[in-house]
Amino acid sequence: MAKFIFVTGGVVSSVGKGILTASLGRILKSRGVTVSVQKLDPYLNVDPGTMSPYQHGEVFVTVDGAETDLDLGHYERFIDQDLTKLASVTSGRIYQAVLDKERRGDYLGGTIQAVPHLTNEIKSRIYGAASQAGCDVLICEVGGTVGDIEGESFLEAIRQIRHERARTDTLSIHVCFLPYVGATGELKTKPTQHSVRELRSKGIQPDVIVLRSDQTVTKDISEKVALFCDVEPRAVIPLETVNSIYEVPLLLDQRGLGDVTIEKLALTGTRDLDEWREMVDRLKHPKGSVSVAIVGKYVKLKDAYLSVKEALSHAGIANGVEVDIQWIPAETLESRPAMDVLAGVCGIIVPGGFGERGWEGKVRAATYARTTGIPYFGLCLGMQVMVTEFARNVCGLEGANSTEMDQETQYPVISLLEEQIGVVNKGGTMRLGAYPCRLDPGSLAARGYGADSVSERHRHRLEFNNAFREQLTGAGLRVSGTSPDGSLVEISEITGHPFMLGTQFHPELQSRPNRPHPLFREFIAAALRRQGLGAAK
Ligand code: GLN
């Protein structure tokens, strides 16, 4: 049976608990320990699918179609393993399950209570995720900070698991932030002490404390925390802010987190982070840089495109360069010429999105890319933009549009499947999760992937409208990837253009730092050619 590591946070949120969790996964994996990761989110939403990117950043989609927290993306990228819907649990989901059971009469008339009904539901999800993964260690990250009302049931479930299992079967890691007081030039440990006290009041004594800070954490600070919080000094691990998140596993391992974890969980395994170190080395020593624009709706909040940003960084590593991202709000292109807004960029990405805002600006970015030969990569909505632009400006279908933006358009080149097959009820459901895609041999996509079929993750409602397929392909749009039966257009590209390609799926979700996504890698290679530098390999 698996062992469990529970990661909780204290003092403030957003201090990198997710990155720590992901990094620990990588550290253990590099020691030959099999791992899986689970996120326990205390909020009451059933899943993050309907949450605004402004509040929660991107929605990460798993292969089996769960809409999850963006931390799952970090986990997958660091441990280089696909996770499933079992890896994401919210309080909302727990309440829903318990209330459904209550309505069905499963509790045989009993009184439903937080303990044991909610806690049992939580425990069964934790144990279930571990047994489905068949891993040596399941790392569970609890979202938010200790003391949040919504998090109580999760902490109680964790306390019970720690009580049920042997001492060497569970490990509690508490991640705290050390505020810096400029006036005295000091890092303060008091909030950490309070947070640990709060955690202990729930019956959980941390085994390891990670101290996040923007300043250097001196030995006396660590020792003070060890003394006040009753943790071994070597189990207090400072984690200062570093330039790249991918350095974190190296830093933590060097600081002893791997050794302490292995020892406290009575595991064995010697470290081998060489491959990871080489990757980080390439990342830190690029031979040049290339400027790429992301034209989107939420560019002020970069977390909304987290996986795109990471996929670009992975593609940069593969090409030996740093990708300098220009974040362009799509609406800017509605009032200013593309030539000015996009001056100097060697590649344009139009990422996924929903709704009308900025749509016409994105179409203009596509026109600019198509007419100037600048590499263009459309991700989901970005492919729909590319197809619409092509229909309007190459095929002369004036006013062509996606029915998401214009219900009345004469040329609905992108539409709901239901609309395409003539069903009146437009309650199109979302296509979610991984689907196979057959590649057209010899196409840019097939050459990039070096394969004849792939599996990629989706999250969208609308599709390329097959009623226009002949007309568009006749004019030079190549359908280079389809569903296995050929019915759905999954990838399209503009023939004769150096790199103008759109995918109906989200390739960014499957890119890993040590295994960059082939299409991102090729896109950056094309951007480098555009820059006239050639891939600095
Ligand atoms: N809004 C579009 C659709 O639903 C694109 C979605 C996306 O980019 N994820 O099809």
Residues whose N, C-alpha, C, O or C-beta is under 5 A from the ligand:
A	BS01	LIG	G352 G353 F354 G355 L379 C380 L381 R459 H460 R461 L462
